[in-house]
Amino acid sequence: MRLEIDLAAQALDLVDDAGVRQRRYPVSTALNGPGEQQDSGCTPRGRHVVRARIGAGRDPYTVFRGRRPTGEHWSPSLADASPDRDWILGRILWLSGCEPGRNRLGAVDSMRRYIYIHGTGDDQPMGEPHSHGCVRMRVADVVELFELVPAGTPVEIR
């Protein structure tokens, strides 16, 4: 299995070893567009792997900060109380770049930039760029994907 993220289409595909798409999910990538530079707020391109999986067995609406549960559970009223908060919900697939100088090491390192595939609030748009660099998904979608994708899964962002 591998993941293919199409920035132009704002879609994530789960593709089997024969190259057949098994699932397609709408996503939201960086409002600032594609880019690899630290602190750019851009979504990095190129070859990555799922380095870590965080959130197994947690409530789908668990709120994370710094990859740790905060003790909160997302709800519309919690979102209304913190309208500018960048919600990381449910599950986290932490990406690591595979291309030194492009998305690995130095000022372009995707893992050091904390680039994730993660859930976001139900009130957030999908299918259009809106994130701070990560790949946002609907909570139900990221929970489903998490169960299908082991650590080490290749990820191509183009």
Legacy VTK file of the C-alpha trace (Angstrom):
# vtk DataFile Version 3.0
C-alpha trace
ASCII
DATASET POLYDATA
POINTS 158 float
0.000 0.000 0.000
0.979 3.617 -0.508
-0.597 7.049 -0.152
-0.692 9.590 -2.958
-1.617 13.171 -2.124
-2.578 15.399 -5.048
-2.234 19.043 -4.024
-4.091 20.379 -7.077
-7.044 18.022 -6.550
-6.915 18.302 -2.733
-7.299 14.523 -2.533
-5.535 11.623 -0.852
-5.584 8.216 -2.510
-4.848 4.879 -0.866
-3.283 2.786 -3.620
-2.545 -0.947 -3.468
0.662 -2.634 -4.636
-0.824 -3.202 -8.099
-1.410 0.551 -8.493
-5.185 0.327 -8.028
-6.838 3.071 -5.996
-8.672 1.533 -3.045
-9.943 4.735 -1.410
-10.050 8.467 -2.184
-10.486 11.084 0.500
-10.930 14.853 0.227
-8.215 16.739 2.117
-7.133 20.261 2.903
-3.456 21.124 2.482
-1.559 24.372 3.064
-3.207 27.722 2.473
0.315 28.916 1.553
0.600 26.245 -1.159
3.402 23.752 -1.732
6.875 24.273 -0.321
9.492 22.635 1.800
11.114 25.452 3.801
10.916 25.472 7.624
8.356 27.998 8.960
6.845 28.510 5.484
3.389 27.169 6.365
3.570 25.171 3.108
2.881 21.501 2.400
6.107 19.684 1.444
6.268 17.756 -1.813
8.035 14.552 -2.740
8.536 11.112 -1.258
7.766 10.569 2.427
6.983 7.674 4.760
4.619 7.374 7.688
7.187 7.545 10.502
4.785 7.334 13.446
1.119 6.600 14.117
-0.426 8.397 17.078
-3.892 8.082 18.600
-4.744 4.384 18.267
-7.807 3.478 20.290
-8.602 7.080 21.256
-11.990 8.700 20.860
-12.151 10.037 17.288
-12.624 13.606 18.541
-9.652 13.564 20.936
-7.761 16.866 20.706
-3.970 16.666 20.389
-1.318 19.292 20.999
2.338 18.374 20.631
1.220 14.852 19.686
-0.302 14.356 23.140
-3.989 14.302 24.076
-5.064 17.514 25.817
-7.958 15.882 27.664
-10.410 17.785 25.454
-12.854 16.368 22.953
-13.706 18.520 19.933
-17.262 19.790 19.663
-18.873 22.694 17.820
-19.095 24.633 21.105
-15.387 24.074 21.825
-14.603 25.234 18.285
-16.778 28.333 18.765
-14.876 29.146 21.967
-11.512 28.944 20.121
-12.184 30.053 16.531
-8.504 30.512 15.574
-7.259 27.189 16.929
-5.623 24.730 14.502
-7.382 21.502 15.518
-5.440 18.228 15.430
-8.001 15.531 16.096
-8.436 11.782 16.316
-5.356 10.315 14.688
-1.936 11.519 13.528
0.198 10.002 10.776
3.556 11.793 11.217
5.463 12.084 7.941
9.206 11.892 7.384
10.791 13.009 4.121
12.897 10.583 2.092
14.757 13.048 -0.156
17.790 14.728 1.466
17.910 18.414 0.575
14.298 18.407 -0.623
12.191 17.244 2.330
14.736 15.633 4.660
17.439 17.189 6.852
18.297 20.814 7.436
15.743 23.578 6.882
13.495 21.356 4.725
12.969 18.377 7.051
9.281 17.359 7.002
9.492 15.455 10.287
11.158 18.368 12.110
8.473 20.612 10.615
5.848 18.350 12.268
4.049 17.586 9.015
1.132 15.247 9.713
-1.906 13.724 8.129
-4.501 14.396 10.844
-8.142 14.939 11.586
-9.691 18.396 11.873
-12.984 19.870 13.032
-16.193 19.084 11.180
-16.581 22.812 10.536
-13.352 23.031 8.493
-13.488 22.956 4.686
-12.206 20.015 2.661
-11.185 20.089 -0.987
-9.498 23.477 -0.684
-6.182 24.626 0.789
-6.665 25.827 4.345
-4.024 24.213 6.624
-0.752 25.464 8.087
1.214 22.821 6.128
-0.271 19.527 7.269
-2.752 17.372 5.376
-6.111 17.721 7.121
-8.876 15.139 6.829
-12.373 14.598 8.145
-12.204 12.765 11.475
-14.067 9.669 10.213
-11.756 9.500 7.176
-8.501 9.763 9.141
-9.704 7.136 11.629
-10.489 4.773 8.732
-7.173 5.500 6.986
-5.224 5.024 10.232
-6.493 1.444 10.482
-5.356 0.703 6.910
-1.877 2.260 6.992
1.051 0.874 9.022
4.186 2.789 9.953
6.609 2.765 7.012
3.884 3.252 4.394
5.226 5.300 1.450
3.569 8.689 0.841
3.975 10.756 -2.331
2.927 14.401 -2.208
2.690 16.048 -5.624
LINES 1 159
158 0 1 2 3 4 5 6 7 8 9 10 11 12 13 14 15 16 17 18 19 20 21 22 23 24 25 26 27 28 29 30 31 32 33 34 35 36 37 38 39 40 41 42 43 44 45 46 47 48 49 50 51 52 53 54 55 56 57 58 59 60 61 62 63 64 65 66 67 68 69 70 71 72 73 74 75 76 77 78 79 80 81 82 83 84 85 86 87 88 89 90 91 92 93 94 95 96 97 98 99 100 101 102 103 104 105 106 107 108 109 110 111 112 113 114 115 116 117 118 119 120 121 122 123 124 125 126 127 128 129 130 131 132 133 134 135 136 137 138 139 140 141 142 143 144 145 146 147 148 149 150 151 152 153 154 155 156 157
